[in-house]
């Protein structure tokens, strides 16, 4: 359990299992959850430059704007929320000789409310 002053608490975990089919072959799998809170820098970033529009010749502001910026509010921007994830993996291992082991794994990671830069 983790408690974040800005985003509340979260309970994350992992469960994993391994099944030995025989002396040379095993199956394995795991399921886990994850949580990532945005940093203060991501929540309050502000990098703004003023350039001239090539078509109109007017000054325009470009960059990364904080959610408190009136233009961001007018465009429907909201405060960042935490990312959450569900991770699923499965695989096998096979001993195919005295000194060789073959392993293969597949995985799927679903991320909700991903924090990323747009534009």
N, C-alpha and C positions, 0 to 999 in steps of 0.2 A: 504494500500500500504506500502510495506517495501522496502528499498534500501540497498543492501549489497555492500560494496566497492569491494569485490572480485568476486561477482557473479551477480551483476546487481540488477534490481528491480523485484518485483513480486506483483501481485494483487491477493489476495485470499479472498474468501467469503463463506458465508453459507446462505442457504435459508431453512426455515423449515415451516411446516404447520401442523395444527391440525384440524380435522373435528369431531365435536360432532354429532354422529348419533342420539343419544337420551340421556336421563338423565343418563343412565348406561353404555354407550358404546361410545368410541372415537377411531379414527384412527389418526396416525401421521406419518410424514416422513420428511426426511432432505437430502440435498445434499450439500457437501462442498468440498473445495479444500485445499491443504496444501503444505507447502514448508519447507525444512530443508536443510540448508547449512552445509557442513562439517566444523568441527572446525579446527583451525590451527593444533591441535594435530593429528587429523585424516589425514589431508593433508600431514603432515611432519613427521609422526611417523617413528621411527627407533629403532628397538630392534633386534640386531643381535648377535648371538652366534656362536662360531666356535666349531664344533664337528668332530668326526672321523666317516667316513662311515664304517659300520660294515662289508661290503663285500670287499671293496677295501683297506680299511685302510687309505684312503686319507682324508685330512682335507676338510670339507665343511662348508659353512656358511648357517645358518638357521635363520629365524625370519621374522620380518616385515620390509620391505625396503621402503624408501621414493621413490616417483616417479622419483626423480632426479638420482637415482642409475643406473649406466650403464647397469646392468643386467636386471633391470625392463624395461628400455627403449628398450633393445634388445628383450625382450619378448613381446613388444607391449603395455606395460603399459602406461596409460595416466593419466593426472591430474584428481582428483575427481571433479565431477559436483554435483549440488544440487539435492536432492530428491524432487520429486513432487508427490502429491497424489490426488486421487478422492475418496471421502467417500460418501456412500449412505446408508441410514438406513430407516427402516419402522417398524411400530409396532402398537399395540392396547392396550387399557386399558378397563377393564370391571369391574364394581361394581357388585359383586355376593352376596352381603349381606350387612348388616348394617356396618360391621367392616372389610370386606374383599374386596380387589381390586386385580384383576388378571391383570398382564401386561406381554407382550412378545414383543421382538424386534428382528429383524434380521438386519444384516449389511454386507456391502462389502466394503473393502478398497483396492484400486489398487495403488501400489507404483511403480513409474518409477525411474530408476537410484538409486536403493537402495544402501545405504552406509553400507557395512558389511565387516567383516574380512573373508578372504578365506584361504584355505590351512590347 
